[in-house]
Amino acid sequence: MSSVNTGIEWTDKTWNPTTGCNKISPGCLHCYAEAITQRFPKNFPNGFDLTIHPDRLAQPKSWRTPSRIFVNSMSDLFHEDVPLDFICQVFSVIHSTPWHIYQILTKRPERMLELAHHLNFPDNLWLGVSVESQDYVKRIDYLRKMPAKVKFLSCEPLLGNLELDLAGIDWVIVGGESGQKYRPMELEWVKYIRDQCKESKAAFFFKQVGGRTPKAGGRLLDNQVWDEMPAIWTNHKEKWEKVPVGRNNKSTKKKKLIA
């Protein structure tokens, strides 16, 4: 489970140079990543303890199809136990594979901002923070200060109504919780976020209503699927459809882009 194609609707692949984490806010209560480590213990001998995987760093270099890559779906790159040197190595891989888009999501924006001056931010890196309730909208203020080309929010699991300041935010993902002990989400909360996105011209992506399974409640909001992405994604696809890529960024036979 180091790198896989994924069912997450807003990305194409996951890349986990680290795995494991610890719970720091209410959105973590029913952590899907922790549940995966419990379900597949042979793949995660350290369980959900923070584990660094240097052997996985080069993996995206071998992926020839330009893709959106969710970094650390099983962890948090800015976890306090991930050394700065290793984060720098992850950023170096991102720099060296410009045909991909990398999506880094954190619940630790304080450390992200603290380390920012040590990091070289490439144009193909998108940064996001999780905002599950009004108590955590302060994370957005840290994100706004980051020199990322695209800044996004993940309001999943959405646990309440949100009043958002979306200045400088390009994209908002919203989703309800899933699992046996899921906390129900009100669609009115989602509609209010959508309307705030419209007003601020941020792209709006509705991932799921949630329920006992991820697909239990469907994805419709007002009888419509909302799959908006930042405009830069379309530009990226158009650029790299015209540029053959391969290992070490050397030209190879052209591959059709999968969006």
Residue, then its C-alpha position, 0 to 999 in steps of 0.5 A: m500500500s505504498s502507492v496505488n491508484t485510488g478511489i478518492e474522487w479528487t485525485d488519481k494516485t496516492w504516494n505515502p513516503t510516510t505512514g502513521c499519525n496521531k489524532i489531534s482534532p475531532g475530524c481524526l476520531h474515526c480515522y480511515a487511515e488508522a482503520i486501514t492499518q488495522r485491517f491490513p496489519k501485514n502491510f503495516p508492521n508498525g501499525f499506525d505509529l509514524t513510520i518513514h519510508p525512504d525507499r518510496l521516495a523515487q516512486p513517482k519518477s517511474w509513473r509516466t502518466p501525468s497524474r494528481i498525486f495525494v501525498n501521504s493519504m496514510s499520514d501527515l507530512f508535517h507531523e512533528d516526528v517527520p524530520l525536516d531533511f526528509i520533507c526536503q527530500v519529498f519536495s525535491v521529488i516533486h520538483s523533479t517530476p513537473w508532469h505530476i500535480y502533488q496535493i499535500l493536506t495537513k492538520r498541522p499548519e503551524r509546523m508547515l508555516e514554521l518550516a516554510h522558509h527551509l523549503n523550495f515550493p515548486d509550481n506543481l505543489w498544491l497545499g491544503v488544510s483540513v477544516e472540519s468545524q468552525d473551531y479549526v478555521k484558524r488553520i486557513d490563516y496559516l495556509r494563506k501565508m504559504p507560497a503555494k501555487v494552489k491552496f485548498l481546504s478539505c472540509e471532511p468529515l464536515l462536522g458542522n456549519l462553516e463560516l469561511d474566509l476564502a480569500g486566497i483559497d482556490w479550491v474547497i473539498v467537502g465530504g460527509e463521514s463514512g463508517q459504522k460510527y459515522r457522524p451525520m452531515e446536514l446538506e444545508w451545511v454543504k450548500y452554504i459552503r458551496d455558496q461561499c465558494k461561488e461568491s469567492k470564485a473558489a472551485f467547489f468539490f463535493k466528495q460524498v454525503g457519507g453514511r455506513t459506506p462512502k457511497a451510501g449517501g451518494r454524491l448529489l447536491d441539488n441533483q447535481v455532481w460537483d466536481e470543480m477543480p482549480a483552473i490551473w489543473t486544466n492548464h496543466k493537463e493541456k501542457w503535459e498532453k503535448v509533452p512526452v514524459g517518462r523516467n527521469n523526465k526523458s522523452t518517451k512514447k507519448k502517453k494519453l493523459i488520464a484526468 
